[in-house]
């Protein structure tokens, strides 16, 4: 790496960090999740608005590989936090409704997305028709858990029955979407490893849940980790998630699955976990004020620390790298027609599937419509999937650009539509007999949103 490249890289990172912070703040002023402003920033810094000349001056070609490496690191850390924030406790008492709505909001969008792929294949041919069809179905099925949590928090309904069901649906949708994407990666055969290596993922996942997860809990509960404060637990967690990401990348399943899996095995904080350990600011616990903290509480703190730096620097780099690949300036009538069709399929598939399933379980009209709007939120999770699709060759540049616009539109419309449907918090009589306030453990998404800015 030359002196010129290093200088340019540092200046590019400084520019990205400042502009992303401002874009996120502006989005919050407009009552939108910060991720909307940050993704728009990435698109606007690309060739769509500035053109290739200006975009190339700000982010030269010889620097972009380094930005891409940092972006991949940001995605790995993001996937870790998504896995760490998934909580099966959300399903407690809501399995019937959450399961039905999640199934409806995945099955119908997947089917419509697959049909759309068959229609689009001739104009966007790929090497693997089956992989393209499955990928479009998976891309239409995703729901962004973290940005959904931020919307619920902003509306003050995160801790209500409706908020609990919405988050449970998003959690199920996420797991199903990543499973579908893993199948696409395996079928597409665009991996670096041999096909037989993919078979290692099943025993690897079993090993993570049966051995590594319990060992990690014992480590976080041990005196060695407690005596060394934040450093030991954070370093071990970072090393573990990066090693897990490296393993799944090596077997050809993409690094996001390894990072997500390591997050999923992190200890969860139980409702009774009230322990705390105050430190002196240098990683050393205050012996006079030390109270034992549970593994779940330590895990939550580690996740917050990992996501904090990621939200401020690495994810904005990802937005810019993704935005540099979006070019809407050359869209013609055919591209606009395809974009309109993509939006119709994306919005209607999720809404009709979720709304119909919610009504079938006995949920009244307004709460059912609110759930259908909320699960339409795609956010950064969709952008990660689209980036994987571009890397796999399942998407070309034109279709990728249209799908990014779809992700922005479906995320931006969730808040305003929710306000129209539920101008006030849902009343008890508007919900089934099982509806009641439901305590949910706080997560990073509650305070920072999907991108945390």
PyMOL commands that set and color helices and strands:
alter all, ss='L'
color gray80, all
select helices_A, chain A and resi 3-29+34-44+51-58+61-85+88-91+95-120+129-141+145-155+161-188+195-221+223-227+229-250+255-264+295-323+333-360+365-374+379-392+397-421+428-430+444-448
alter helices_A, ss='H'
color red, helices_A
select strands_A, chain A and resi 277-279+285-290
alter strands_A, ss='S'
color yellow, strands_A
deselect
rebuild
show_as cartoon
